[in-house]
Amino acid sequence: MNKVGLFRSIQSKFTIIYILLLLVAVQVIGAFFTNELERELMENFESSIDDRVELLNYNLEKAFERERNEEGGSTLQEEIQNIVSDVETGDITTLEVINNQSRVLGTTNVLERDMIGKKTTRDTVQDALFFDERQDTIKFNPETKNRVRVQAVPIFDSQENVMGVIYVEASLEGVYDQMQEINDIFLQGSLLAIAVSAVVGILVARTITKPISEMRRQAQTMAKGDFSQKVKVYSKDEIGLLADTFNDLNSRLKHSYATIEEEQFKLRSVLSNMSDGVIATDNTGAVTLMNEAAGRMIGRDPDEVNGELLIDVLQLEDRVINMTELPDSGSMIIDFSDEDEFFLIRAKFSTILDEEENITGFISVISDVTEQEKAEQDRREFVSNVSHELRTPLTTMKSYIEALNDGAWEDKEIAPRFLGVAQTETDRMIRMVNDLLQLSKMDAEEYPLEKERVDFIQYFHEVIDRFELNLPEHINLKRQLPEGQFPVWMDKDKMTQVLDNVISNAIKYSPEGGTITMKAENKRHYLLVSVSDQGMGISYDKLDKIFERFYRADKARTRKLGGTGLGLAISKELVEAHHGKIWATSKEGKGTTVLFTLPLMNQKRRGA
């Protein structure tokens, strides 16, 4: 499990919050204290200046109103300069007295004594003289780089006429220096308080986070399956109650984990010893569990299948769209056949529901039913075919016998014809029963062959000659047989049955004027025998089926011509018993060719 970052831990957050709260409190208090202190200092400063200006104003009013003799005594200018010189300047950097003619009568600035008697152009002074009002402002002195408080206070006589103006410039740097010193002291105190609060915050945070950290470590240990340790309880507060609850959870999980392991062991034992395959999925249909039996059936490694969709694993994409449809289907047969093997499995599906009836997964049980389905399919097909093939002649015989029984036997023209049909249908049923018995014996390997050395070309000529004796007039036989002797080790009677079936089919399906070609080719190791007609032909998708039992490419015409549907099936069994192969080629509308091979004796041992 990843470690918690420094600034993401509860301890860091708690300490930071504690510091921030203290910092906000300090800042609020500091801002209020600074504003109040600044206001108080400014008021004291202004009060001090105003007191001195007020005293000076009083003295100057007396001086302006006092009568003077031209002979002897001091002049107004000298008296005013003396009064100004006696003023305690302190923070006052400039003090000037100006008469109502804007002439300077006195100044405290020794360097500006030459300005006495001259007019001043200060805007503040001119405004005070013009408006008869006190002018008060704060300016920045670019020469001294100081902030100064500038005042221009009018001097009134007893009739409220302006006799002059007191111009004062007082430096504010002393006030701001005091403010800066106080702010520095306050900043140092704030930093000290923050440092102390950080230490206290860390100590307090550790008392809270230590039990939580231990529970976290215990949770990591529990995640690994170790439930032997307990969390230490430090107090009886909420954290202590949480620790008690965590220990109780640890005990319960330990018991549950042991129970689950026991049940899983039983489940694994059952699944591994089952002959049926079991596949479990989640609610989306993704495979979460597959036993070995299921893996063997579908040819997949159970570990590799995990996470794949069950529909894809069982190849149900074309039959099922949604997983929820599977349980409704009950069970289904799934074809896993390939080119080399016929293989069918039966799958049964069920749904897993939680306490609230919500789908949490699906279970599929699969079993191999290849042999069972194949046997059942063969049985059904055999019973159906035999029943169908026997019903047709029996129905025909019943109809004609009923007609004879109803009086047709007395008619000398109809009775022989009806009896002939009944005889024909009886012969047909006898042939069918004999064919079925022959196939049954072949299946049971109770049909031995009486093999002998035979010159196949001479033998083939004899078979063709026999057919030519009873050949319909509209059919022509064509021979393409090589010269020489080609000995074959075979049972003449069984091979005659093969050629009779193949040639008879060619004659039945040949049109008027059609030609049947009999051909034999020496392929060095074997003879390739073929019989070709010019009939209607067979479609490509039906060629492989004509050698199956009871299969007919054209059922209506075959029954009309008296076929049983077993001739080519018997021929296939007999050719394969001679170690040969039989197949057919055809083009619709152009005819069909049946071909089979027989090993030559010089390539096959006599007793083979």
VOGU-3710 file (C-alpha; in Angstrom, 3 decimals, decimal comma):
1> mnkvglfrsi> 0,000/0,000/0,000  1,350/3,458/-0,889  2,456/5,814/1,881  0,494/9,008/2,543  2,293/12,171/1,417  3,561/14,663/3,967  0,965/17,307/3,152  -1,843/14,748/2,775  -1,557/13,172/6,213  -4,058/14,000/8,947
11> qskftiiyil> -1,235/15,086/11,258  0,062/17,630/8,723  -3,430/18,866/7,938  -4,273/19,207/11,623  -1,043/21,119/12,328  -1,503/23,380/9,311  -5,119/24,120/10,250  -4,079/24,846/13,828  -1,367/27,243/12,636  -3,687/28,890/10,109
21> lllvavqvig> -6,374/29,467/12,748  -3,816/31,013/15,082  -2,363/33,064/12,220  -5,788/34,387/11,293  -6,470/35,296/14,924  -3,087/37,018/15,238  -3,618/38,890/11,992  -7,069/40,068/13,002  -5,808/41,190/16,410  -2,699/42,724/14,841
31> afftnelere> -4,667/44,626/12,228  -7,044/46,018/14,837  -4,210/46,856/17,241  -2,115/48,510/14,510  -5,002/50,601/13,232  -5,928/51,730/16,730  -2,308/52,465/17,614  -1,761/54,396/14,424  -4,899/56,422/15,036  -3,851/57,110/18,645
41> lmenfessid> -0,328/58,178/17,688  -1,598/60,408/14,926  -4,085/62,027/17,269  -1,374/62,622/19,881  0,938/64,001/17,230  -1,705/66,310/15,831  -2,786/67,371/19,310  0,807/68,273/20,222  1,271/70,352/17,063  -2,142/71,964/17,398
51> drvellnynl> -1,452/72,987/21,008  1,762/74,712/20,060  0,193/76,367/17,028  -2,749/77,521/19,127  -0,389/79,078/21,721  1,630/80,684/18,960  -1,549/81,979/17,338  -2,582/83,604/20,597  0,765/85,325/21,035  0,826/86,489/17,432
61> ekafererne> -2,690/87,956/17,675  -1,504/90,059/20,616  1,569/91,105/18,710  -0,417/92,142/15,616  -2,925/94,154/17,708  -0,355/95,876/19,950  0,223/99,649/19,201  3,807/100,631/18,552  5,663/103,982/18,532  7,782/104,666/15,552
71> eggstlqeei> 10,526/105,913/17,795  12,090/103,407/20,073  10,771/99,892/20,767  10,874/96,824/18,531  9,150/96,498/15,218  6,341/93,970/14,437  8,728/91,883/12,397  11,278/91,741/15,206  8,645/90,861/17,808  7,178/88,127/15,650
81> qnivsdvetg> 10,627/86,655/14,994  11,278/86,643/18,734  7,952/84,891/19,376  8,682/82,309/16,666  12,174/81,700/17,994  10,806/80,903/21,428  8,523/78,125/20,073  9,588/74,560/20,906  9,794/73,069/17,451  10,295/69,306/18,226
91> dittlevinn> 8,848/67,538/15,169  8,187/70,882/13,471  10,664/71,239/10,627  9,374/74,574/9,290  7,476/77,339/11,086  6,759/80,616/9,300  4,526/83,584/10,040  3,178/85,390/6,972  1,142/88,609/6,999  -1,969/89,210/4,923
101> qsrvlgttnv> 0,292/90,547/2,157  1,945/87,128/1,832  5,198/88,509/3,243  7,231/86,342/5,619  7,549/88,024/9,028  9,351/85,243/10,900  10,697/81,692/10,543  12,343/79,033/12,693  14,533/77,881/9,832  17,878/79,642/10,135
111> lerdmigkkt> 18,737/78,868/6,563  15,645/80,657/5,333  16,076/83,894/7,325  16,750/85,709/4,088  13,077/84,983/3,121  11,905/87,428/5,891  10,213/90,403/4,332  9,715/88,638/1,032  6,507/87,279/-0,355  5,826/83,548/-0,306
121> trdtvqdalf> 4,078/81,658/-3,071  3,079/78,557/-1,118  -0,313/77,299/-2,305  -1,364/76,325/1,180  -0,706/79,858/2,455  -2,534/81,461/-0,452  -5,561/79,195/0,108  -5,690/80,050/3,801  -5,547/83,804/3,020  -8,079/83,573/0,246
131> fderqdtikf> -10,636/81,321/1,960  -9,992/82,554/5,525  -9,904/78,908/6,555  -7,392/76,596/8,080  -5,584/74,359/5,552  -4,370/70,966/6,717  -2,791/68,241/4,533  -0,073/65,530/4,432  2,586/65,731/1,755  5,739/63,917/0,719
141> npetknrvrv> 8,862/66,037/0,812  10,983/65,021/-2,172  14,096/66,667/-0,748  14,109/64,925/2,638  12,168/61,871/1,453  9,926/62,328/4,496  6,194/62,531/4,947  5,168/65,856/6,527  1,970/67,347/7,894  1,408/70,810/6,419
151> qavpifdsqe> -0,820/73,390/8,170  -1,738/76,957/7,290  -3,624/78,536/10,231  -5,134/82,049/9,705  -4,483/84,737/12,405  -7,633/86,811/13,035  -8,018/90,195/14,800  -10,915/91,130/17,053  -13,070/91,962/14,014  -12,336/88,507/12,471
161> nvmgviyvea> -10,136/89,948/9,811  -7,158/87,895/8,679  -3,967/89,523/9,792  -1,698/86,706/8,707  -1,051/82,973/8,502  0,979/80,551/10,550  2,593/78,029/8,176  3,760/74,794/9,832  5,502/71,699/8,426  5,793/68,793/10,890
171> slegvydqmq> 7,573/65,521/10,079  5,513/62,324/10,485  8,526/60,010/10,316  8,714/59,785/14,088  5,149/58,476/14,223  5,784/55,942/11,436  9,088/54,896/13,010  7,228/54,119/16,202  4,633/52,169/14,173  7,380/50,201/12,419
181> eindiflqgs> 9,057/49,326/15,721  5,755/48,193/17,166  4,984/46,147/13,985  8,412/44,494/14,163  7,810/43,564/17,782  4,349/42,251/16,878  5,782/40,231/13,945  8,386/38,649/16,195  5,692/37,776/18,694  3,524/36,296/15,890
191> llaiavsavv> 6,381/34,135/14,597  7,111/32,934/18,096  3,415/32,155/18,633  3,262/30,265/15,320  6,348/28,229/16,203  4,922/27,364/19,595  1,516/26,533/18,055  3,196/24,323/15,432  4,921/22,309/18,147  1,727/22,097/20,172
201> gilvartitk> -0,258/21,219/17,020  2,128/18,402/16,125  1,952/16,990/19,648  -1,853/17,189/19,716  -2,137/15,783/16,175  0,083/12,826/17,060  -2,202/11,880/19,924  -5,023/11,616/17,355  -3,137/10,153/14,396  -1,059/7,569/16,269
211> pisemrrqaq> -4,020/5,199/16,883  -5,201/5,779/13,304  -1,727/4,931/11,960  -1,703/1,736/13,994  -5,142/0,806/12,641  -3,854/1,472/9,128  -0,868/-0,841/9,662  -3,174/-3,453/11,129  -5,493/-3,148/8,105  -2,505/-3,766/5,818
221> tmakgdfsqk> -1,592/-6,832/7,880  -5,194/-8,072/7,722  -5,189/-7,592/3,953  -2,345/-10,141/3,814  -4,452/-12,642/5,766  -2,802/-12,189/9,176  -5,450/-11,632/11,888  -3,246/-12,444/14,902  -2,462/-8,882/15,983  -4,647/-6,336/17,784
231> vkvyskdeig> -4,717/-2,540/17,826  -3,647/-0,942/21,142  -6,376/1,176/22,801  -4,908/4,407/24,247  -8,044/6,123/25,558  -11,774/5,781/26,020  -12,725/8,625/23,680  -14,073/8,296/20,121  -10,681/7,124/18,824  -10,557/4,477/21,556
241> lladtfndln> -14,053/3,285/20,651  -12,967/3,102/17,026  -9,964/0,963/18,023  -12,240/-1,389/20,033  -14,564/-1,705/17,034  -11,592/-2,351/14,761  -10,366/-5,179/17,025  -13,846/-6,690/17,034  -13,889/-6,467/13,233  -10,506/-8,229/13,168
251> srlkhsyati> -11,896/-11,144/15,202  -14,979/-11,475/13,032  -12,952/-11,333/9,821  -10,593/-13,988/11,145  -13,508/-16,335/11,760  -15,127/-15,533/8,414  -11,847/-15,947/6,546  -11,284/-19,380/8,092  -14,830/-20,413/7,159  -14,419/-19,154/3,593
261> eeeqfklrsv> -11,112/-20,982/3,175  -12,705/-24,205/4,362  -15,629/-23,794/1,974  -13,290/-22,889/-0,904  -11,244/-26,018/-0,252  -14,398/-28,123/-0,384  -15,536/-26,345/-3,546  -12,164/-26,831/-5,254  -12,215/-30,518/-4,353  -15,725/-30,933/-5,762
271> lsnmsdgvia> -14,960/-28,996/-8,951  -11,673/-30,796/-9,623  -13,294/-34,232/-9,243  -16,382/-33,483/-11,322  -16,700/-35,081/-14,734  -18,933/-32,217/-15,851  -17,498/-28,810/-16,607  -18,460/-25,791/-14,485  -18,054/-22,168/-15,583  -18,923/-19,243/-13,281
281> tdntgavtlm> -19,229/-15,601/-14,385  -19,939/-12,209/-12,849  -23,070/-10,185/-13,570  -21,613/-8,963/-16,889  -20,979/-12,496/-18,168  -17,161/-12,372/-17,745  -15,694/-15,736/-16,676  -14,412/-15,777/-13,081  -14,002/-19,550/-12,530  -13,610/-22,630/-14,721
291> neaagrmigr> -12,711/-26,154/-13,606  -10,331/-28,488/-15,419  -13,134/-30,603/-16,879  -14,627/-27,558/-18,634  -11,181/-26,548/-19,901  -10,632/-29,992/-21,425  -14,043/-29,961/-23,122  -13,671/-26,584/-24,832  -9,910/-26,925/-25,367  -8,940/-23,823/-23,351
301> dpdevngell> -6,691/-23,213/-20,359  -8,949/-22,198/-17,413  -6,462/-19,520/-16,304  -6,394/-17,915/-19,757  -10,201/-17,807/-20,046  -10,658/-15,618/-16,932  -12,125/-12,247/-17,921  -13,502/-13,387/-21,292  -17,243/-13,325/-21,937  -19,033/-16,660/-21,532
311> idvlqledrv> -20,873/-16,082/-24,811  -17,506/-15,914/-26,619  -16,031/-18,890/-24,733  -18,996/-21,129/-25,626  -19,265/-19,679/-29,156  -22,852/-18,473/-28,687  -22,501/-15,118/-30,493  -24,995/-16,102/-33,213  -27,525/-17,658/-30,806  -27,549/-15,353/-27,778
321> inmtelpdsg> -27,374/-11,568/-27,661  -27,622/-10,939/-23,910  -26,380/-13,047/-20,986  -29,761/-12,714/-19,253  -31,299/-14,793/-22,053  -29,235/-17,897/-21,195  -31,058/-19,040/-18,021  -34,380/-18,826/-19,878  -33,089/-21,282/-22,459  -32,723/-24,004/-19,802
331> smiidfsded> -30,160/-26,056/-21,680  -28,826/-26,154/-25,199  -26,636/-28,305/-27,402  -23,485/-26,514/-28,591  -21,549/-27,832/-31,580  -17,781/-27,752/-31,017  -17,076/-29,979/-34,023  -14,200/-29,277/-36,376  -12,884/-30,834/-39,546  -11,278/-33,702/-37,654
341> efflirakfs> -13,784/-34,489/-34,922  -17,533/-34,399/-34,291  -18,045/-33,003/-30,793  -21,216/-31,820/-29,012  -21,684/-30,499/-25,482  -24,835/-29,774/-23,523  -24,824/-26,547/-21,485  -27,221/-25,815/-18,622  -27,453/-22,278/-17,255  -28,611/-20,793/-13,958
351> tildeeenit> -28,599/-17,327/-12,388  -26,998/-16,285/-9,067  -29,061/-13,698/-7,150  -28,274/-11,683/-4,024  -30,625/-10,965/-1,115  -32,271/-8,152/-3,080  -32,913/-10,399/-6,099  -30,246/-8,614/-8,136  -28,203/-10,700/-10,581  -24,639/-11,156/-9,317
361> gfisvisdvt> -23,488/-13,837/-11,752  -24,233/-16,925/-13,831  -23,340/-20,616/-13,556  -22,993/-22,885/-16,589  -22,629/-26,681/-16,312  -21,411/-28,387/-19,509  -21,183/-32,085/-20,350  -20,028/-34,145/-23,324  -23,075/-35,567/-25,142  -21,402/-36,350/-28,465
371> eqekaeqdrr> -21,957/-40,095/-28,426  -25,367/-39,778/-26,820  -26,608/-37,226/-29,358  -25,031/-39,062/-32,265  -26,625/-42,352/-31,250  -29,968/-40,660/-30,636  -29,788/-38,829/-33,948  -28,892/-42,031/-35,818  -31,682/-43,890/-34,075  -34,286/-41,248/-34,868
381> efvsnvshel> -33,115/-40,933/-38,437  -33,033/-44,715/-38,918  -36,476/-45,258/-37,443  -37,862/-42,370/-39,469  -36,304/-43,566/-42,717  -37,263/-47,220/-42,258  -40,800/-46,281/-41,270  -41,099/-43,972/-44,252  -39,617/-46,424/-46,733  -41,763/-49,343/-45,534
391> rtplttmksy> -44,935/-47,267/-45,352  -44,884/-46,385/-49,057  -45,034/-49,979/-50,466  -47,367/-51,095/-47,685  -49,751/-48,241/-48,474  -49,648/-49,134/-52,171  -50,233/-52,842/-51,461  -53,092/-52,029/-49,087  -54,803/-49,875/-51,708  -54,591/-52,523/-54,425
401> iealndgawe> -55,595/-55,402/-52,096  -58,616/-53,404/-50,901  -59,557/-52,838/-54,541  -59,225/-56,559/-55,271  -61,214/-57,378/-52,138  -63,953/-55,018/-53,262  -64,463/-57,068/-56,442  -61,650/-56,150/-58,769  -60,365/-59,755/-58,565  -63,257/-60,791/-60,818
411> dkeiaprflg> -62,042/-58,461/-63,587  -59,643/-60,536/-65,686  -57,891/-57,427/-66,992  -57,506/-55,426/-63,787  -56,844/-58,273/-61,331  -53,545/-59,461/-62,887  -52,268/-55,865/-63,064  -53,171/-55,182/-59,425  -51,545/-58,419/-58,339  -48,431/-57,523/-60,334
421> vaqtetdrmi> -48,171/-54,179/-58,495  -48,558/-55,937/-55,148  -45,874/-58,420/-56,184  -43,539/-55,574/-57,220  -44,007/-53,738/-53,923  -43,459/-56,971/-52,005  -40,209/-57,562/-53,856  -39,192/-53,987/-53,074  -39,795/-54,490/-49,350  -37,866/-57,761/-49,426
431> rmvndllqls> -34,917/-56,010/-51,096  -35,045/-53,246/-48,488  -35,130/-55,702/-45,599  -32,254/-57,663/-47,139  -30,249/-54,436/-47,556  -30,937/-53,483/-43,939  -29,836/-56,912/-42,765  -26,689/-56,635/-44,853  -25,842/-53,197/-43,370  -26,582/-54,493/-39,889
441> kmdaeeyple> -24,138/-57,367/-40,390  -21,504/-54,972/-41,749  -21,909/-52,739/-38,691  -21,491/-55,781/-36,474  -18,520/-56,979/-38,578  -20,360/-60,224/-39,245  -20,142/-60,013/-43,027  -16,905/-61,797/-44,121  -15,487/-61,292/-47,626  -14,526/-64,204/-49,851
451> kervdfiqyf> -11,574/-62,609/-51,667  -9,792/-64,056/-54,650  -7,435/-62,924/-57,413  -9,488/-61,343/-60,210  -8,484/-59,697/-63,487  -10,580/-56,591/-62,989  -10,728/-55,445/-66,641  -12,066/-58,790/-67,877  -14,425/-58,914/-64,886  -15,634/-55,356/-65,652
461> hevidrfeln> -16,348/-56,310/-69,282  -18,488/-59,218/-68,068  -20,523/-56,952/-65,798  -21,073/-54,430/-68,623  -22,050/-57,238/-71,031  -24,740/-58,374/-68,605  -26,215/-54,871/-68,440  -26,178/-54,504/-72,235  -28,466/-57,554/-72,606  -31,328/-55,746/-70,788
471> lpehinlkrq> -30,353/-52,140/-71,576  -33,207/-49,747/-72,439  -33,189/-48,617/-76,072  -32,733/-44,947/-75,174  -29,465/-45,561/-73,226  -25,974/-46,120/-74,686  -23,049/-47,711/-72,845  -19,530/-46,536/-73,590  -16,413/-48,401/-72,477  -13,017/-46,755/-71,806
481> lpegqfpvwm> -11,068/-49,686/-70,402  -7,289/-50,187/-70,768  -5,700/-53,209/-72,389  -3,825/-55,768/-70,328  -4,361/-57,519/-67,044  -4,874/-55,675/-63,741  -5,209/-58,239/-60,930  -7,217/-57,198/-57,859  -7,708/-59,104/-54,597  -11,475/-58,897/-54,059
491> dkdkmtqvld> -14,802/-60,603/-53,385  -16,456/-60,854/-56,819  -20,001/-61,098/-55,445  -19,621/-58,013/-53,235  -17,904/-55,989/-55,971  -20,639/-57,048/-58,420  -23,161/-55,640/-55,924  -21,210/-52,351/-55,907  -21,108/-52,080/-59,700  -24,790/-53,126/-59,992
501> nvisnaikys> -25,794/-50,321/-57,588  -23,680/-47,680/-59,329  -24,553/-48,660/-62,916  -28,255/-49,133/-62,073  -28,385/-45,598/-60,639  -26,702/-44,239/-63,782  -29,274/-45,988/-65,997  -32,198/-44,775/-63,852  -31,176/-41,130/-64,031  -30,001/-41,054/-67,672
511> peggtitmka> -32,218/-39,132/-70,110  -33,292/-40,469/-73,508  -30,316/-40,754/-75,828  -27,965/-40,450/-72,885  -24,593/-42,167/-72,744  -23,138/-43,936/-69,715  -19,340/-44,085/-69,736  -17,554/-46,947/-67,962  -13,926/-46,138/-67,320  -10,939/-47,697/-65,554
521> enkrhyllvs> -7,518/-46,047/-65,153  -4,233/-47,441/-63,931  -2,911/-45,108/-61,228  0,183/-47,244/-60,626  -0,732/-48,266/-57,092  -4,463/-48,670/-57,612  -7,229/-48,766/-60,191  -9,554/-45,769/-60,521  -12,997/-46,965/-61,676  -15,677/-44,468/-62,697
531> vsdqgmgisy> -19,254/-44,576/-64,022  -20,537/-41,344/-65,608  -24,041/-40,474/-66,742  -25,596/-37,449/-68,445  -28,525/-37,057/-66,103  -29,813/-34,125/-64,085  -26,756/-34,005/-61,797  -26,515/-33,347/-58,074  -25,873/-30,007/-56,348  -22,461/-29,555/-54,724
541> dkldkiferf> -23,762/-29,398/-51,167  -25,499/-32,797/-51,534  -22,634/-34,797/-53,031  -21,191/-35,944/-49,706  -24,624/-37,076/-48,490  -25,552/-39,491/-51,308  -23,571/-42,246/-49,574  -25,608/-41,905/-46,372  -28,335/-44,403/-45,592  -31,766/-43,591/-47,053
551> yradkartrk> -30,494/-40,341/-48,580  -31,884/-39,411/-52,001  -31,017/-36,347/-54,010  -34,442/-36,569/-55,739  -36,738/-38,519/-53,427  -39,843/-38,436/-55,600  -38,110/-39,757/-58,707  -36,130/-42,384/-56,753  -39,268/-43,880/-55,249  -40,924/-43,864/-58,663
561> lggtglglai> -37,963/-45,837/-60,008  -38,038/-48,284/-57,085  -34,908/-47,302/-55,173  -34,444/-48,059/-51,469  -31,899/-45,356/-50,657  -29,448/-47,950/-49,305  -27,559/-48,969/-52,470  -24,773/-46,377/-52,337  -24,466/-46,747/-48,549  -23,868/-50,493/-49,022
571> skelveahhg> -21,469/-49,764/-51,890  -19,459/-47,425/-49,654  -19,160/-50,082/-46,926  -18,088/-52,761/-49,446  -15,493/-50,541/-51,222  -13,947/-49,515/-47,902  -13,876/-53,200/-46,885  -11,649/-53,715/-49,977  -9,334/-50,888/-48,721  -10,626/-48,487/-51,370
581> kiwatskegk> -12,430/-45,140/-51,403  -15,608/-44,046/-53,147  -16,865/-40,549/-53,974  -18,838/-38,621/-56,584  -18,518/-35,531/-58,762  -21,366/-33,783/-60,479  -22,589/-30,660/-62,253  -26,262/-29,846/-62,235  -27,792/-30,420/-65,656  -24,677/-32,172/-67,023
591> gttvlftlpl> -24,581/-35,490/-65,167  -22,922/-37,336/-62,306  -19,754/-39,453/-62,028  -19,271/-42,036/-59,260  -15,631/-43,018/-58,723  -13,972/-45,631/-56,508  -10,493/-47,088/-56,119  -9,223/-50,636/-55,638  -5,622/-51,543/-54,707  -3,725/-53,547/-57,322
601> mnqkrrga> -2,288/-56,851/-56,151  1,325/-55,907/-56,816  0,876/-53,083/-54,263  -1,076/-55,114/-51,703  -0,211/-58,398/-50,006  -2,415/-61,327/-50,860  -3,786/-61,751/-47,386  -4,659/-58,029/-46,971
//
